[in-house]
Amino acid sequence: MKGILYARVSTRRTEQESSLDRQVEALTLWADELGVEVVETITELHSGFDLDRDGLYRLLDTIRGKRVRAVLIKMTPVWEREMPSWRSFTS
């Protein structure tokens, strides 16, 4: 099955950019486990509040064009990012 990976962070801070790398790595491993052939990986450094994002439009076009059957996205809730003690407790 063909699939696409989508990873996004909201800022260009160094820790956010490394988070983007970790997201792609985790998504790639997950795709391997599921037997998904990754045909494209989209990464964005853009606020989630703004829907005018090139990567998001590329993702939607790919889905509309039925070029993939799977979309893998890694999400980290805002409350988890802002509560380090909670993150360390759940990790």
JOCORGI-V252097 format. One record per pair of residues at least 6 apart in sequence whose ideal C-beta (glycine too) atoms are under 6 Angstrom apart, sorted by sequence separation. I is the first residue (numbers start at 0). J is the second residue. D is the distance in whole Angstrom. If there is no record, write none. Layout:
BEGIN
[[I/J/D] [I/J/D]]
END
This chain:
BEGIN
[[61/67/6] [8/15/4] [30/37/5] [45/52/5] [79/86/6] [43/52/6] [8/18/5] [8/19/5] [43/54/4] [6/19/6] [41/54/4] [6/22/4] [41/57/6] [6/23/5] [41/58/6] [4/26/4] [19/42/6] [2/30/6] [2/35/4] [4/37/6] [11/44/5] [35/69/5] [0/35/6] [1/36/5] [2/37/6] [3/39/5] [4/40/4] [5/41/5] [6/42/5] [7/43/4] [8/44/6] [1/38/5] [9/46/5] [30/71/6] [29/71/6] [26/71/5] [26/73/6] [25/73/6] [22/73/4] [5/58/5] [3/61/6] [3/67/5] [2/67/5] [1/67/5] [2/69/3] [3/70/6] [4/71/5] [5/72/5] [0/68/5] [0/69/6] [2/71/6]]
END
